[in-house]
Amino acid sequence: MTRPYLLACCLLAFAFIAPLKKTRLFNGKDLSGWKIYGTEKWYVEDGNLICESGPDKKYGYLATEKLYKNFDLSLQFKQEANGNSGVFFRSSIEGTKISGWQVEVAPKDHDTGGIYESYGRGWLEQIPAEKETILKPGEWNDLRIRVEGDRVQTFLNGQPMVDRRDEKIGAANGSIALQIHDGGGIKVRWRKLIVREL
């Protein structure tokens, strides 16, 4: 075998075993790469991404401009006020109507880490009572969401929350989006949003 051929084989093998690239979804400075839906507040403060209810007290979303189908997303959140929020995946938005699936981020005893289908089947997976103690109210929490094919896995502070296969999810594609629930009084901080495409 010639040296160029061997080199090409080595490079091809490396491409298959090299770790998949991680991308920071939030740069800590501004909302580059994101789009705001609705009139609620999205801003950057002290390197954190903040979602906060505005005067209209309606639903609001901040969605990635890029679509993500298969990915492993990790982030941190801290609920400073009523933390009724969430992370949508494979979602599409028109105005403030979102189609897709939400990994719940909510106050204690309200299913953080569970999966809800908006404008569809509603709750797909809620959290058993014994797992409600995993959330740390008022502190930084680690959330991981892995979506590959028809399988969704969620983890809160390193603990597995949901592992579900769903044909409808498997057929979809769309943005990653953060939510502000309606009703007002909500403020949540986000940081370290890192995605690895699968």
Secondary structure, DSSP 8 states (H G I E B T S, - for coil): --HHHHHHHHHHHHHHHS---EEES--SSS-TTEEEESSSEEEEETTEEEEE--TT---EEEEESS--SSEEEEEEEEESSB--EEEEEEEEEETTEEEEEEEEE-STTS-TT-EEEETTTEEEE---GGGGGGS-TTS-EEEEEEEETTEEEEEETTEEEEEEE-HHHHT---EEEEEE-TTS-BEEEEEEEEEEE-
